[in-house]
């Protein structure tokens, strides 16, 4: 399957997932209130960060793993997540006053989503990847519609996610290839030590990347209110939809394709240039589209609470463009480049999050100031990243890939 066709397939599923996700947010706000949307986003953010903590990027080894080590890789991911999810659930339940078992189930199921997705990426089985992503969104909608009170919704969501992800892994991976040796502590420790550089460097970067993407909603809940977090959640769902739909589709497609190239010791520079140009053009189009059409759509068919999210959409525009036009290109550093640099750029973004949503609110508690500062600093950071990834591509053009 060509790179463009792969990206289009994933993007198509993301469009459907985003529409279903938007419906779920509307249902929660309509059935309960917009503040509950903020609390839902808080729980989801906790689970997404936890998913990265529970694997520490060991799932990202799956697409480029040699066949004889695939079973050990999958077993390692599953055991690692089962163990790590427990202390993570204990900590986050204590910090945010949530149920421990609920957070354990939700975190573990979202971790297994990552494992199943990377199994699909390994074989370029984008049809199954589409099914899984749509199913994850459908689970939320059905959980809202089929329950009568908010606590029942959360438990239905977590339980259904567990059933779904177990089924997806069983479909994407031949469990008959697993032996008792794969389960032994000795073999799992050997796997860890063999890939310790990837797990510590890339794993830390992936955890930070997910934290950087989800800490804002958690900190907005803390410093401002659940209602304000609801505004941010709406904007993240609608205005940042191009990043999720297009950016993640391109990122997943090139991650799958370039992982195969890595295994064959090649790099297609002409393909890289086409991807870079495509992302820049799409970044401009989508940013202008959000600027023009988001207020129009909100005024046409939504309540006053949703209309009040329009200022936040304006504040986020400097963040939107580079997140779509530049962020997917960082895959080149993950596969071919420096794991140390990949980790560094995540620390830079974490610093931006802490400045914008911890330090500034502590001294000057103003939501607009924090969001604008966050967007502008992120834009500047991505400008430097753009220069770096282009430098890496030029080096790969002139030199063979070193495995």
PyMOL commands that set and color helices and strands:
alter all, ss='L'
color gray80, all
select helices_A, chain A and resi 3-31+34-55+58-61+67-96+100-122+126-145+150-172+175-177+180-183+185-194+196-223+226-238+241-263+269-301+304-307+310-315+317-325+327-335+339-363+367-398
alter helices_A, ss='H'
color red, helices_A
deselect
rebuild
show_as cartoon
